[in-house]
Amino acid sequence: NAEYMGTIHVTMSADLIWLCTRNNSAFLRKSNGIELSAEPNNLMSKNCFKFSGLANAHVAGLTAVKGKKCSKIVLSSKKVSADKQFKPRHGTQSRVVSTHTKHGEKALIAGLATKGYRPDLLKAAGEKYIALKKSFKKAKTFRTKNH
């Protein structure tokens, strides 16, 4: 139809995307027989369909942002609305999660569980949140006495 000048967007299924990217990806890292993935929004950095940030529609990622004065944990998730799906720049949303344990866990629940994300992602996000918090702690230094 000459009057219709719109663009038709066709999406592939998550399974098809996974089959194309599981063995051939720029994010794939292999070390000592373990396959890891460096793709964004992959909570556990494992190269599997469950945590894939490229193949799944509902994905979430936690990253640590270390500054000079303070460190932050950022929760990023993929927008699943139809108008944002084909705009990678606007396709994700990010929010800073508190580094205080009680407030941070509430923010994770508010950011993931209430928006219909998978429960298994919530458990993995909680584990990664604790690991990122531990990474902010400075190593203790011990002074030795000189006699």
C-alpha positions in Angstrom: 0.0 0.0 0.0 1.5 3.3 -1.1 -0.3 5.3 1.7 1.2 3.2 4.5 4.9 4.3 4.9 5.4 2.9 8.4 8.1 0.5 9.4 7.3 -3.1 10.3 9.5 -4.5 13.1 9.8 -8.3 13.4 11.1 -9.7 16.5 12.8 -13.1 16.9 11.9 -15.4 19.7 14.2 -15.6 22.7 15.0 -19.2 21.9 16.2 -18.3 18.4 18.4 -15.5 19.7 19.9 -17.8 22.2 20.7 -20.5 19.6 22.4 -17.9 17.5 24.5 -16.3 20.3 25.3 -19.2 22.7 28.5 -20.3 20.9 29.2 -17.2 18.9 29.2 -14.0 20.9 31.7 -11.2 21.5 30.8 -11.4 25.2 31.8 -15.1 25.5 34.7 -15.8 27.8 36.1 -19.4 28.2 38.6 -20.2 31.0 39.6 -23.5 32.4 36.6 -25.3 30.9 34.1 -22.8 32.3 32.0 -20.6 29.9 31.4 -17.1 31.2 29.6 -14.2 29.6 30.5 -10.5 29.9 27.2 -9.3 28.4 25.3 -6.5 30.1 22.4 -7.4 32.4 23.7 -10.9 33.0 23.5 -11.3 36.8 25.7 -14.3 37.3 28.0 -13.9 34.3 27.2 -17.5 33.2 26.8 -18.3 29.6 23.3 -19.9 29.9 19.9 -19.1 28.6 18.5 -18.5 32.1 20.8 -15.4 32.8 21.3 -14.2 29.2 21.0 -10.5 28.9 20.6 -10.6 25.1 18.1 -13.4 24.7 15.6 -12.8 27.5 12.9 -10.1 27.6 13.0 -9.7 31.4 16.6 -9.2 32.4 18.2 -7.3 35.2 21.8 -6.4 36.0 23.7 -5.1 39.0 26.9 -3.3 38.6 29.3 -1.6 41.0 30.3 2.0 40.3 33.3 3.0 42.4 34.0 6.7 42.9 36.6 8.6 44.7 34.4 9.4 47.7 31.7 6.8 47.6 30.7 3.6 45.8 27.3 2.8 44.3 25.4 -0.2 43.2 23.3 0.3 40.1 20.3 -1.8 39.1 19.6 -1.9 35.4 16.7 -3.6 33.8 15.3 -3.9 30.2 12.2 -2.0 29.2 9.8 -4.3 27.5 7.4 -1.8 26.0 7.0 -2.1 22.3 8.1 1.4 21.4 11.4 1.1 23.4 12.2 -2.4 22.2 14.0 -1.3 19.0 15.8 1.7 20.5 18.9 0.3 22.4 19.8 3.7 23.8 16.4 4.0 25.5 15.8 0.3 26.1 17.2 0.1 29.6 16.5 1.9 32.8 18.9 2.3 35.7 18.5 3.2 39.3 20.9 3.5 42.2 20.4 1.0 44.9 21.3 1.8 48.5 24.4 0.2 49.9 22.7 -0.1 53.3 21.5 -3.8 53.4 18.0 -3.2 54.6 17.2 -0.4 52.1 19.0 -2.1 49.3 17.1 -5.3 49.6 13.8 -3.3 49.6 14.9 -1.5 46.5 15.7 -4.8 44.7 12.2 -6.1 45.6 10.6 -2.9 44.5 12.6 -2.8 41.3 12.2 -6.5 40.3 9.5 -8.4 42.1 6.7 -5.8 41.9 7.3 -5.4 38.1 6.7 -9.0 37.3 10.3 -10.3 37.0 11.1 -13.9 37.5 11.6 -15.0 41.1 14.8 -16.9 40.3 16.3 -13.6 39.1 15.4 -12.0 42.4 17.3 -14.6 44.3 20.3 -14.2 42.0 20.1 -10.4 42.3 20.2 -10.7 46.1 23.3 -12.9 46.0 25.1 -10.5 43.6 24.1 -7.5 45.7 25.7 -9.1 48.8 28.8 -9.9 46.7 29.1 -6.3 45.4 28.7 -4.9 48.9 31.5 -7.1 50.1 33.7 -5.8 47.3 33.4 -2.3 48.7 35.0 -3.2 52.0 38.7 -2.2 52.3 41.2 -4.8 53.3 42.4 -4.5 56.9 46.1 -3.7 57.2 48.0 -4.8 60.2 51.0 -2.9 61.6 53.9 -4.9 62.9 55.9 -3.6 65.8 59.6 -3.0 65.2 61.7 -4.1 68.1 
